[in-house]
Amino acid sequence: MSLPQGIAYDVPVSLADNAVVPGHPAYRSVRSTYLRSGSPGLVLRPRSPAEVADALAFARRHPDVPLGIRSGGHGISGRSTNDGGIVIDVGALDTIEVLDVERRRVRIGPGATWKRVAAALDPYGWALGSGDYGGVGVGGLATAGGIGLLGRQHGLTIDHLRAVELVLADGSQVRATRDEHPDLFWAVRGAGANFGVATAFEFEVDDVPEVGWAKLTLVSADIEETLRRYGELASAAPRDTTVFLVTGQPRQGQSVVQLYAIAASPDADVVVERLRPFAEELGTLVQQEVVLTTYAAVMAEAPDVGPEGHRGHGEPVTRSALLTALTPELAADAARLLRTGQVYFFQLRAMGGAIADVPPDETAFSHRGAAFQVTAMGGDRAVLDALWDGISHHFEGTYLSFETDLRPERLTEAFPPPVLDRLRALKLRYDPHNLFRDNFNIPPATTDSDEEELAS
Ligand SMILES: Cc1cc2nc3c(=O)[nH]c(=O)nc-3n(C[C@H](O)[C@H](O)[C@H](O)COP(=O)(O)OP(=O)(O)OC[C@H]3O[C@@H](n4cnc5c(N)ncnc54)[C@H](O)[C@@H]3O)c2cc1C
């Protein structure tokens, strides 16, 4: 169902000046996301938590209309836009403040980008590991996980979260920490999109001096062997080293393999030692760029989204999974997948290290044993799904931030049954009418036993 014509009359006064509807001069800049085109009926742009509450009150009055929540608009599933629905865009809540220099505490709005965060922390010699792309918004990533290039050294982004301020479905404003609303604090660190609109995050960040930042391009005549060996090297690397691999379909038997790596050491000799096996053992090195630099400089490589906004086109087609190990059998199946020519982007992100130090029940992101996160992008939904489903016996769970398949199994893969049961019980408590439903919906629990789960 779409918004009824002329719905704008119903928009709360606080939001009316800033609202965007089709035909508005700003509409083009707010309609789409990084990967997905959209045509929402109304984009509300609150400038404070109170205005977020007003926007949610409006959304509650239109329960049958799609509702997207947007921070930076880089969500791969693209659910921060829609067709004919409401989008609540909290991009204006983008303040970055240092709260406590001694304790390295910072407070960040969801609308900031990770490159701005990195730039703000840099003068203190600090960094907060995010993803590999500085253009991504804080809100979507910090409510899901954050698997980045400092991951093996410093953990997921959510592992640094100490408090989150949320506007809940009923419009109430809460602060969740280990001590205040601890259950909500647990849920937001992995399943945040289902529980409220985050309006600020407090993080404890790390001292991060210069890092070795490498971009290596290799050509491989045997992608199966390259993937297998990459798996061994990336898992065995010291935790200061996190390497991501990107490749696509082989051409004439040759695969171009790109490696993006941070060796978190200010010592050039250590950086070279860490990277050498990757440069020497995975194919023929054809290009390399290795520099000692700051995390902020790494993040700054992403271009800004200009005044024209995002340019996403059509429906993104991706699949995503987590691996506890990159086995020879998976390398063989992944090579076969790439040779079909149906996957133009294939990425392996190394995990482990500090990510695995956190107990699985500490956050709703529970896949702490994952060694790699893998993403495939293709052009045809049915074809990619069939190929990916065919190799799914290698996978153990998924990370929804790279997933676009909306079949219900994805939810249980992201949140294994005990986690999902707890999330559903919390959903019943915090969002019983399922207002936040448009991005991998966790349905509220329906039975008494689900509620009992909460109490136990
Ligand atoms: C180029 C690129 C590189 C990426 N690299 C990485 C990476 O290295 N590691 C990684 O972990 N991820 C990575 N991602 C995935 C990214 O973390 C997620 O897509 C994330 O959701 C984007 O956040 P956003 O605020 O920009 O997106 P948006 O599109 O604004 O939001 C995405 C979803 O998050 C939810 N959401 C947004 N804001 C809020 C809020 N304030 N409160 C509650 N829920 C909210 C909504 O459900 C929304 O649909 C990458 C994405 C892209 C496009």
The ligand as an SDF file (V2000), in Angstrom:
LIG
                    3D

 53 58  0  0  0  0  0  0  0  0999 V2000
   30.3360    0.4300   -0.3040 C   0  0  0  0  0  0  0  0  0  0  0  0
   29.9180   -0.2690    0.9520 C   0  0  0  0  0  0  0  0  0  0  0  0
   30.8800   -0.8380    1.7700 C   0  0  0  0  0  0  0  0  0  0  0  0
   30.5150   -1.4710    2.9520 C   0  0  0  0  0  0  0  0  0  0  0  0
   31.4900   -2.0160    3.7420 N   0  0  0  0  0  0  0  0  0  0  0  0
   31.1420   -2.5830    4.9270 C   0  0  0  0  0  0  0  0  0  0  0  0
   32.1380   -3.1440    5.7750 C   0  0  0  0  0  0  0  0  0  0  0  0
   33.3190   -3.1530    5.4650 O   0  0  0  0  0  0  0  0  0  0  0  0
   31.7270   -3.7020    6.9430 N   0  0  0  0  0  0  0  0  0  0  0  0
   30.4130   -3.7210    7.3290 C   0  0  0  0  0  0  0  0  0  0  0  0
   30.1110   -4.2220    8.4050 O   0  0  0  0  0  0  0  0  0  0  0  0
   29.4650   -3.2290    6.5240 N   0  0  0  0  0  0  0  0  0  0  0  0
   29.7990   -2.6670    5.3410 C   0  0  0  0  0  0  0  0  0  0  0  0
   28.8240   -2.2090    4.5060 N   0  0  0  0  0  0  0  0  0  0  0  0
   27.4390   -2.4450    4.8590 C   0  0  0  0  0  0  0  0  0  0  0  0
   26.9380   -1.3120    5.7400 C   0  0  0  0  0  0  0  0  0  0  0  0
   27.4900   -1.3930    7.0110 O   0  0  0  0  0  0  0  0  0  0  0  0
   25.4580   -1.4120    5.9020 C   0  0  0  0  0  0  0  0  0  0  0  0
   24.8900   -1.3970    4.6440 O   0  0  0  0  0  0  0  0  0  0  0  0
   24.8870   -0.2990    6.7750 C   0  0  0  0  0  0  0  0  0  0  0  0
   23.5530   -0.6140    7.0660 O   0  0  0  0  0  0  0  0  0  0  0  0
   24.9170    1.0420    6.0980 C   0  0  0  0  0  0  0  0  0  0  0  0
   24.5610    2.0360    7.0110 O   0  0  0  0  0  0  0  0  0  0  0  0
   23.8930    3.3930    6.5000 P   0  0  0  0  0  0  0  0  0  0  0  0
   23.4750    4.1540    7.6930 O   0  0  0  0  0  0  0  0  0  0  0  0
   24.7950    4.0630    5.5160 O   0  0  0  0  0  0  0  0  0  0  0  0
   22.6850    2.8020    5.6820 O   0  0  0  0  0  0  0  0  0  0  0  0
   21.1140    3.1170    5.5790 P   0  0  0  0  0  0  0  0  0  0  0  0
   20.7470    2.6600    4.2120 O   0  0  0  0  0  0  0  0  0  0  0  0
   20.8140    4.4960    5.9600 O   0  0  0  0  0  0  0  0  0  0  0  0
   20.4910    2.1410    6.6460 O   0  0  0  0  0  0  0  0  0  0  0  0
   20.5080    0.7470    6.4410 C   0  0  0  0  0  0  0  0  0  0  0  0
   19.4830    0.1150    7.3710 C   0  0  0  0  0  0  0  0  0  0  0  0
   19.9120    0.2790    8.7190 O   0  0  0  0  0  0  0  0  0  0  0  0
   18.8010    0.5820    9.5660 C   0  0  0  0  0  0  0  0  0  0  0  0
   19.0590    1.9020   10.1580 N   0  0  0  0  0  0  0  0  0  0  0  0
   19.6050    2.9780    9.5580 C   0  0  0  0  0  0  0  0  0  0  0  0
   19.7170    3.9960   10.4220 N   0  0  0  0  0  0  0  0  0  0  0  0
   19.2350    3.5580   11.6050 C   0  0  0  0  0  0  0  0  0  0  0  0
   19.0860    4.1650   12.8780 C   0  0  0  0  0  0  0  0  0  0  0  0
   19.4720    5.4240   13.1130 N   0  0  0  0  0  0  0  0  0  0  0  0
   18.5410    3.4410   13.8790 N   0  0  0  0  0  0  0  0  0  0  0  0
   18.1460    2.1480   13.6700 C   0  0  0  0  0  0  0  0  0  0  0  0
   18.2730    1.5260   12.4660 N   0  0  0  0  0  0  0  0  0  0  0  0
   18.8150    2.2160   11.4450 C   0  0  0  0  0  0  0  0  0  0  0  0
   17.5670    0.5710    8.6850 C   0  0  0  0  0  0  0  0  0  0  0  0
   16.9530   -0.7020    8.7830 O   0  0  0  0  0  0  0  0  0  0  0  0
   18.1220    0.7530    7.2900 C   0  0  0  0  0  0  0  0  0  0  0  0
   17.3400    0.1270    6.2740 O   0  0  0  0  0  0  0  0  0  0  0  0
   29.1480   -1.5690    3.3140 C   0  0  0  0  0  0  0  0  0  0  0  0
   28.1740   -1.0030    2.4780 C   0  0  0  0  0  0  0  0  0  0  0  0
   28.5480   -0.3660    1.3130 C   0  0  0  0  0  0  0  0  0  0  0  0
   27.4910    0.2170    0.4220 C   0  0  0  0  0  0  0  0  0  0  0  0
  1  2  1  0
  2  3  1  0
  2 52  2  0
  3  4  2  0
  4  5  1  0
  4 50  1  0
  5  6  2  0
  6  7  1  0
  6 13  1  0
  7  8  2  0
  7  9  1  0
  9 10  1  0
 10 11  2  0
 10 12  1  0
 12 13  2  0
 13 14  1  0
 14 15  1  0
 14 50  1  0
 15 16  1  0
 16 17  1  0
 16 18  1  0
 18 19  1  0
 18 20  1  0
 20 21  1  0
 20 22  1  0
 22 23  1  0
 23 24  1  0
 24 25  2  0
 24 26  1  0
 24 27  1  0
 27 28  1  0
 28 29  2  0
 28 30  1  0
 28 31  1  0
 31 32  1  0
 32 33  1  0
 33 34  1  0
 33 48  1  0
 34 35  1  0
 35 36  1  0
 35 46  1  0
 36 37  1  0
 36 45  1  0
 37 38  2  0
 38 39  1  0
 39 40  1  0
 39 45  2  0
 40 41  1  0
 40 42  2  0
 42 43  1  0
 43 44  2  0
 44 45  1  0
 46 47  1  0
 46 48  1  0
 48 49  1  0
 50 51  2  0
 51 52  1  0
 52 53  1  0
M  END
$$$$
